[in-house]
Amino acid sequence: MPSRVNHYVPQWYQCGFLAPGASKFVVLDKHPETRTLADGRTVPTQSPIQHWGTKRCFHELDLYTTFFGEDVNDEIERLLFGPIDAKGAHAVGAFLRGDPAEMHDVFQDFFSYLDAQKLRTPKGLDWIKASYPKLSHVELMQEMQGLRMMYCQMWAESVREIVTAHESDIKFLLTDNPVTTYNPALPPSARECAYPYSARVELAGTQTIFPLDANTCLILTHVEYAKNPHEANPTSKRINARFRGSGYVHSHAHIRTRALTRDDVAAINLVLKDGAKRYVAAADKEWLYPERVFTGPWDAIKDVLLPKDHLWEFGGEMFIKFEDGHVHYQDAYGRTSGAHKYLRRTEIRTDLGPDDACGCGRGRSFGQCCQDIPLERRPDWEVYGIRERNLMLCQAIERILGLDADKTWDDVRKYISDEQVTQIHKALAALWPADTNLPDLLPRPRKDTFRAVYMGLSSAF
């Protein structure tokens, strides 16, 4: 019999937030259903406070179920989230126990689970639908699977701190959106955080918060922000921000030295509660109202979340030599080349008029290119763009082949050497290194412009 009741927050995870010996939570419904009385008053149909067990909490009928005619398909629940949850349960347990060798073994499984947990909730699915509002339910499930693993590399490269609430009488909240983000420059009232959006993971000042259980919480902070919080722009992209990608990290590095105060836990709970779509649960009713304890401004929460010590364990250059003699290099931010230095513009103009050349380097006027695109969605202006790099490549080829010195293509065909071919390949590799973040360079969609990307010949032809 297919399972149609989908727990978007797994029951095994919920158990870590129950009081010892208890089987039910105190659950707050932030937006209870209402009805209108005859006199025009609007009242809740039931109390916003409920007492539910793990079976009743954080589930939705047919959240992942797909239908083909009368056939019910629960493969997403069984075959996708089943293995993810099984590995995730073991990984979360390892992070709670804190054994470095065990944490190393489950490192990838942990972040795979974290990424899936962020997308699989009603808020996560609403976030996808906000970008693609015409998706059918089946298409939504396909898109959710296509977006998986998008944050894992950036999270793995972050400063990883595990803090505890053992010395506080308030414990961490359990919500319907367990993987929550915080940015001091983006309060809940910010346009960028209007539901279903939240502080974007790739921003330098965004920290990701994930309670491991009622007493333990993981905080992920981008390296440059952790080390220089007063110099980094919290709303700019972190260095080498990229979705998916690859790289090496020190999996043993975790900070586990901080025991939080009552006010500190309340501050984190305020972020968790704000990030929830509807339901917040705890072992004690009073914990559901962190705003009664922490009354400071939103940006003051960064003082609680920022790691305080052991930052030397994160970042730094890395050289890895393999058995075949190959050496892998990457800097503190996962970059494998020096392109960020020599492909960076020496001057960036921001006072452009509509008729000035656009700062993205496409060769069009600012008014016809990026003027109407919000800053956070524009191509990267700090590095040379696609058109500029291709022009540089053409100029390099002309010089290498002597076409700039009155040689003809007939001369090139007769006398081209292996050394010239090698130099052309080196020029291409320098302008388009393997760590190029191509999405940052691509022009953004415009309603008045048709664009396509050539992906090569199809194998069908």
N, C-alpha and C positions, 0 to 999 in steps of 0.2 A: 504494500500500500504506500503510494508516494507521500512524502512528508510535505505538507503545505504550510505548516506553521514555522516560520523562519525567524530564529533568534539572531538578530543582527549584532547583539552583544552576547557572546557565548555564555552558557550557564556556568561552565567551569571558571570563567573569568569572574563572573558575578560573585561566586562563592568566596572570593578573597576579600569581599567587602562586608560580609555578614559579621555581626557580633558573635563572639564565641558562644556556641550552643543555640544560636538563633536560627530560624528558618525563613524569616521574612524581613524585608526592608521597610523603612518608612519612605514612601515615594511621593515626591512633589510633582504635580502636573502644572507646568508653567502656563499652559494655555488650555484650561479645561473647556470642554464643550459647554455651550450656553443655550438657554431658551428665553424667549421673550414672554413676559407675563402680560395679562390683559391691560394692566395699567402702563405698559410700555417699558417697564424695568427689565433689564437683562440680568439673569442669574445663572450660576453654574448648574448643570444638570446633576452633578455629584460633587462631593467635597474634593478640593484639589489635593488633599492629603489622603493617601491610601496605604494599606499594608499588604504588600505582595511578596510572594516568594520568587525564586529564580525562574520558575516555569512561566509565571505570569508577566515577568518584567521583560521589557526590551524585545518584543517579538511583533511580527506583523504577518497577517495571512497573505500568502502568495507574493511576498516581497521579491523572491527570486524564482518563483514557479513560472514556467512557460507552458502555453497550451497550443496544441496542434489539433484543431477540431475539438473533439471530446477527450483527447488523450492529454493526461497531466504529466508533465516532465519536471522532475526534481533533481536533475543531474547537477545543476549549479550548486545546490545545497550539499549534495552527497559527494560529488566528484571534484568540485573546486574547493568549497569551503571546508569540507570534511577533512582532507589532508592538511590544509592550511591550519585549521584549528588544532588538529592533533599535534603537529609540529610546534605550533604557537604555544600550546599549553606547556610543552616541555621546555621551550625557550624562555617563556616568562618565568617558569619555575627556576631555571638556571640563573637568570638575572636576579631573582630574589635571593637565591642562596649565595651568589657572589663568588663562586669558585672560578678563577680565571680560565683554567683549562676547559671546564664545562661551558663557560660563556663563549669561548673561542669556537667550540664545536657547534654551537647553535646560533652563531652570530648572524649568518645569512637567513636562517629560518626566522629569527626574531624580527628582522627588519622587513622580511616578506610578509609576516603576519601583521606588523604595524601598518604597512602600506595597504593591505587588504582591509584592515579594520577601519581605516580612514574613509575608504570609498564605499563600503558595503552598508553603511547606515542610511536611514532615510535622508539625513542631511547631505551625506555624500552623494547619494543618487540624485537628490534635488539639485546639487551643484552641477552635476553632469547635464541634467535636463535644462538648466538655465542657459547653458551654452548651445544645446541642441534640443530646442523645445518640441520639435516635430518627431522625435524618436518614438517608435512604438516600444512596447515593453520588451519585446524580444531584442530589438535594436539597442535598447538601453542596457540590457544584460551583456550584449556583445561589446558595447562601448566600455562598460565597466571593466571587463576582462582585458580589453585593449589598453586601458590606462594603468593597469597594475604595474607595480615596481617603479613608478615614475619618480618617487622621492627617495628611494632606498640609498642611492649613492650619496646624495647630499646629507642625509641623516647619518650615514656611516662615517662621513668625514667630519662630523660635528664633535664638539666637546660633549662628552657623555657624563652626566652627573646623576647619581642616584641619591636622593635625599630621603630622610625618614621623618615620620610624625610620632615616633615612640615617646618623645618627651612632651607631647601635646595632648590635651584632653579632647581636641578636635581631630578627626581623621579625614582622609581624602575622600571626596565624593565619587560616586559612580554615576555616570550620565549616559544618555543615549548617543553621545558623540565622544567616545573615550579619548581619541587622539585629537587634542585641541592645540590651537596655535595662539600665540600672544605676540603683539608688537607694541612697544610703548608709544609709538607715534600714530597708532591706528586704534583709537578707542571704539567701543561698540557702536557709537553714533556715527563713525566715519562712513562715507559712501562706500569705501572699499570693503566694509564689513557688513553691509546690508545682507540679510538672509537671502540665499544660502551661502554667501561668501564669508570668508574669514581671512585673517592675515596670511598672505601667501608664503608658503614654506621657503621659497627661493630668495625672499628679501633678507638683507643682511641682519636686520634687527628682529627678525621673527624667530621665536623659540617654540619648539614643539614640546608639549607636556603630555605625558602618558602615565597615569597612576598604575603601578604594577599590582598593588592591593591597597587596602585601607591605610596601611602604615608606610607605604613605600611608593615613591614617585620618580620617574625618569624625566630628566629635563635635557633637551638637545639644543645646543647653542652653536651657531656658526663660529668658526675659529676666529676670524678677524674681529667679530663683535665681542666675543668673550675676552679677547686680549686687549682690545682698544674700544671699549663701549662709548667713550666720550668723543672719539674721532670718527667712528663709522657713521654713515648716514643710514638710519634704520629702515628707510623706505626705498633705498637703492638695492639693486640685486647684489647678493653676496658675490665674492670673487669666484669666478669659474662656476657660476650657477648653471646647472644643466639637469635635464630630466633623463633618467636612466644613466647612461654613461658607465664608465668603469674606472677602477683605480685600486690602489692598495691602502689599507689602513692598519693601525696597530689595534687589533681586536682586544688586546688585554687591557687597554687604557680605559679605566673608568674611575671617576672620583666618587668616593663613598664616605666622606668625612663629616657631612653636615647633618645635624639633628635640628629640625625646624622648631620654632616657637609656635605658640598658639596663633599669634597674629600672622605669622608666615604661612601657616597652613590655610588660614582663612583667606589670605590673599590669593593663593593658588586656587582654592575652591571657588573664589569669585570668578576667576577666568574659566574654570571648568563649567560652572553654572551658566555663565554667559554664552559659552560655546554650545550648550545643549540646545537641541531643537524644541523638546517638550518635557522630557522626563529626567528628573534628578533623584537619586536614591542615596540613602545613608542608613547607618545603624541607629542614629539618634536624630530626632526631629530638629533639634537646635542647629545641627550642622548644615541643614538645608538652607540656612539664611546667613551666609558668610558676610553679607553686606552689613550685618549688625555688629560684626566684630572688626572687620577691616574697613575703615572709613576714609582711607587716603585716596589720592587721585590715581587714575589708571596708570599713568607713566611711572608712579612710584613702585609698582609691582616689579619692575625690572630689577630693583635692588634686592628683592627676594630671589628672583630666578637666576640672576647672573652667578656663575661659579666664582668662588673666591680664591681657590688655591689649586695646586697641582696642574696648572695650565701648561707647564713645560712638557707634559706627556703628550700633548696634541700639536699637530702641525709639524713644521720642519721638513727639510728636504729628505728624499728617500732614494737610495741607490740599491738596486737588487740585481745581483749577478746570477744568471741561470747556468745550468750544467753545460749548455752548448756554447757558453762564453758570452751570450747576449746580456747586455746590461740595460735594465729599465730604470729610468729616472723620472721623478715627479717632484714638484715643489710642494709647499705646505697646503696648497689648495687643489692638488690633483692635476695640475697642468704638466704636460710632458714635453713641452717645447718652450722656447723663449719668445714665441710669437706675440705674446701680450706686451712685450717691450718694443719690438721693432715694427709692429703693425699698428701701434697706437698713434693716434693723431697728435701732432705737436700743438695744435691750436683747435679749440672747439668753440665755435660761435653760438651764442644763444639768443642774440638780439637780431634775429633774421626777419626781414620783411617778406611779404608774399612773393615778390619777384626775385629774391635772392636764391642762389643755389642751395638746395636742401642739404642739411647737415649729415644726412645718411649716405651721401655720395652717389646717389643714383643718377645724377645729372639733370634732374628735373627741378623746377622751381619749388620753393618751400610751400607756396600756396597750392600747387598741384600734387604735392607729395605728402609730407608729414604734418602739415599745419593743423589739420582737423583731427589728428590721431592723438589720444591722450598720451602723456609722457611715458606711462608705464607700459604702453603697447607699441611704442615706436621701435624700429630697428636700433641697434646699438650705434650711437654716434661717436663713441670714444675710440673705435677702431676703424680701419679702412673697410669699406663695404665691398660687395661682390663686384660691382662694375669697376671700382678703383683697382682691386687686386687683379682683375682680368686685364686691365690696361697695363698694369705693371708687368704682368707676364708677357704680354705682347711686346712691350719695350725690351724686356730681358731677352726674348727670343731674337729680336732684331739685332741686338748687340752681339749676342753669342754667335749668330750665323753671319754677321757682317752685313746684314741688309741695310744697316744705317751708314755703311761705307761704300755705297754704290755697287754692292754685289747683287746679282740677280738670282731668281729662283733656279735658273739653269745652273748657275755656279754652285748653289747650295746642293742640288741633286748630285753634282759631280764630285764635290769635295767634302761633303759633310763627314765629320769624324766621330769616332766613339766618344771622344772627350766632349765634343759639343753636345751630343745627345745626353751625356751624363750631366753636363751643366744645366741643360733644360730641365731635366728631371729634378735636379737640386733646387732650381728656381721655383718650380711648381710645388715642391715639398715645403719650401720656405714660406710661400704665400698661402698655401692651404695645408698646414700641418694636421696631423691626425686628431689633435685636440681642438680643432676649430669648432666653435659652437654655431653651426650653420643656422639654426632657428633664430638666433639673435640678429642675423644679417639679412634674412629674407624680408622682402617688402610685405607690408601688411595688406590684408584684403581691403578693397575699395569697391563700392557699388558700381562705379562708373568704369571700372577697369577689369578686363578679363585676363586671368593669368593661369598658367599651367607650369608644371615642373616636369621636365623630361627625365624619365626613369630608366631609359634604355629600351632595347627591343624586347618585346614579349616573347617568351619561349613558345607561345602558341603559333607563332608565324615562322 
